[in-house]
Amino acid sequence: MPTFDGNEVPLVSRDVLDALEQELEDPEAYATYVRLNHGLWPARHQRLVEAIRAGDATGAMDAVLSLKSASQMIGAMQLAELALTAERALRDGRLREAEELLQDLEVCGTATMKQISREYSLGASNHLDDIDWTELAGKTVEIQSPNGVTDYGEVDAVTVDGCILWLKLHGPLPRRIVEKAAGVRVRIIR
């Protein structure tokens, strides 16, 4: 069984992140992109776990490809390597081998997200609302965006760092993602 060894390649490549920042030419867009990918880690990992454990080879391949490409884009080098190893196992029909990588993926992913959060200050900024988004799951809220749009619904899930939430809407769209950013205000209804 493979084990995560934090020494092969760096968890996070600053070169990749620097190149991404230069390509986007917008510090806010860069921070948003990194923050979004950071926040989606738990859902991406869970999707892969569920697909592999259910024996869903197609779903597992889709999940591992998503994880691999997102990891590559934000310079999560070890996580991308582990995802590539899992992808190869899935392509060869070795679902059991891919399942054995799940623990390593979780350990590596958690360590990677902690490093990204620590090094790139992805936590909430001081100029944002004082409401702790990590405590909003299950609450009914009103969200006011800087463009004047107001949404109302129940918070379905929140990322570990409290920067992104999923809102079940009471309207024509069933759900949407909301990122904590300047000008976004949350009012708890109940």
C-alpha positions in Angstrom: 0.0 0.0 0.0 1.4 3.4 -1.0 2.0 5.9 1.8 2.2 9.7 1.6 5.8 10.8 1.9 6.1 14.6 2.2 9.6 14.7 0.7 9.3 13.7 -3.1 8.3 17.1 -4.5 7.1 20.3 -2.8 3.6 20.4 -1.6 3.1 23.7 -3.3 5.2 25.2 -6.1 5.5 29.0 -5.8 6.7 29.1 -9.4 3.3 27.8 -10.6 1.4 30.2 -8.5 3.6 33.1 -9.6 3.0 32.2 -13.3 -0.7 32.0 -12.7 -0.7 35.4 -11.0 1.2 36.9 -13.9 -1.1 35.3 -16.5 -4.2 36.6 -14.8 -2.8 40.1 -14.5 -5.3 40.8 -11.7 -4.4 40.2 -8.1 -8.0 40.0 -7.0 -8.8 37.4 -9.8 -5.8 35.4 -8.8 -6.7 35.4 -5.1 -10.3 34.4 -6.0 -9.1 31.5 -8.1 -6.7 30.1 -5.5 -9.3 30.6 -2.8 -12.0 28.9 -4.8 -9.8 25.9 -5.6 -8.7 25.7 -1.9 -12.3 25.8 -0.8 -13.4 23.0 -3.2 -10.8 20.5 -2.0 -13.1 18.8 0.5 -15.9 18.3 -2.0 -13.4 17.1 -4.7 -11.9 14.6 -2.4 -15.2 13.4 -1.1 -16.6 12.9 -4.6 -13.5 10.7 -5.5 -13.9 8.7 -2.3 -17.6 8.1 -2.9 -17.1 7.1 -6.5 -14.3 4.7 -5.8 -16.0 3.0 -2.9 -19.2 2.6 -4.9 -17.2 0.9 -7.7 -18.1 3.7 -10.1 -15.1 3.7 -12.4 -16.5 6.5 -14.6 -17.4 8.8 -11.7 -14.0 8.0 -10.1 -12.2 8.9 -13.3 -14.1 12.2 -13.6 -13.4 13.1 -10.0 -9.7 12.2 -10.2 -9.2 14.2 -13.4 -10.9 17.2 -11.8 -8.6 16.9 -8.7 -5.5 16.4 -10.8 -6.1 19.4 -13.1 -7.1 21.7 -10.2 -4.0 20.7 -8.3 -1.8 21.4 -11.2 -3.3 24.8 -11.8 -2.6 25.9 -8.2 0.8 24.3 -8.0 -0.2 21.5 -5.6 2.6 19.3 -6.9 2.4 16.3 -4.6 -1.4 16.2 -4.7 -1.3 16.3 -8.5 1.3 13.4 -8.5 -0.9 11.3 -6.3 -4.0 12.1 -8.4 -2.0 11.1 -11.5 -1.1 7.8 -9.9 -4.8 7.2 -9.0 -5.7 8.1 -12.6 -3.3 5.5 -14.0 -4.7 2.8 -11.7 -8.2 3.7 -12.8 -7.3 3.7 -16.5 -5.8 0.2 -16.0 -9.0 -1.0 -14.2 -7.2 -1.3 -10.9 -9.9 0.2 -8.7 -8.6 -1.5 -5.6 -5.2 0.2 -6.1 -6.9 3.5 -6.6 -8.8 2.9 -3.3 -5.6 2.3 -1.5 -4.5 5.8 -2.5 -7.4 7.6 -0.8 -5.8 7.9 2.6 -2.6 9.3 1.0 -4.7 11.7 -1.0 -6.5 12.9 2.1 -3.3 13.4 4.1 -1.5 15.2 1.2 -4.6 17.3 0.3 -5.1 18.4 3.9 -1.4 19.3 4.3 -1.4 21.1 1.0 -4.5 23.2 1.8 -3.0 24.1 5.2 0.2 25.3 3.5 -1.8 27.3 0.9 -3.9 28.9 3.5 -0.9 29.7 5.7 1.4 31.0 3.0 -1.2 32.9 0.9 -3.4 34.3 3.6 -6.7 32.8 2.3 -8.6 33.4 5.5 -11.2 36.1 5.8 -9.9 39.7 5.4 -10.5 42.3 8.1 -12.7 44.4 5.8 -15.3 41.7 5.5 -18.4 41.2 7.7 -17.7 40.0 11.2 -20.0 37.0 10.7 -18.1 33.7 10.9 -19.2 31.9 7.8 -18.0 28.5 9.2 -21.0 28.6 11.5 -23.7 29.3 8.8 -24.4 25.7 7.7 -28.1 25.0 8.1 -29.1 28.7 8.7 -31.4 30.7 6.5 -29.6 33.8 5.3 -29.9 36.8 3.0 -26.9 37.6 0.9 -26.3 41.0 -0.5 -23.8 41.3 -3.3 -22.0 44.5 -4.3 -23.9 44.7 -7.5 -27.2 45.0 -5.6 -28.4 41.5 -6.1 -29.9 39.9 -3.0 -30.3 36.2 -2.6 -32.3 34.4 0.1 -31.9 30.7 1.1 -30.5 28.1 3.3 -26.7 27.6 3.7 -26.2 24.0 2.5 -22.4 23.8 3.1 -19.4 25.9 4.0 -15.7 25.4 3.3 -13.5 24.7 6.2 -11.9 28.1 6.0 -15.3 29.8 5.8 -14.5 31.6 2.5 -17.1 29.9 0.3 -20.6 28.7 1.0 -23.3 26.9 -1.0 -26.7 28.5 -0.8 -29.9 26.5 -1.5 -32.1 29.2 -3.1 -35.8 29.8 -2.8 -36.3 30.5 -6.5 -35.8 29.2 -10.0 -32.2 28.2 -9.4 -31.7 25.4 -6.9 -28.3 26.3 -5.6 -25.4 28.6 -6.0 -21.9 29.2 -4.7 -21.1 32.4 -2.8 -17.5 33.6 -2.1 -16.7 35.8 0.8 -15.4 39.0 -0.9 -15.5 42.7 -0.4 -19.0 44.0 -0.5 -20.7 40.7 0.1 -22.9 41.0 3.2 -24.7 38.2 5.0 -27.7 38.7 7.3 -28.9 35.7 9.3 -32.7 35.3 9.1 -32.9 32.3 11.3 
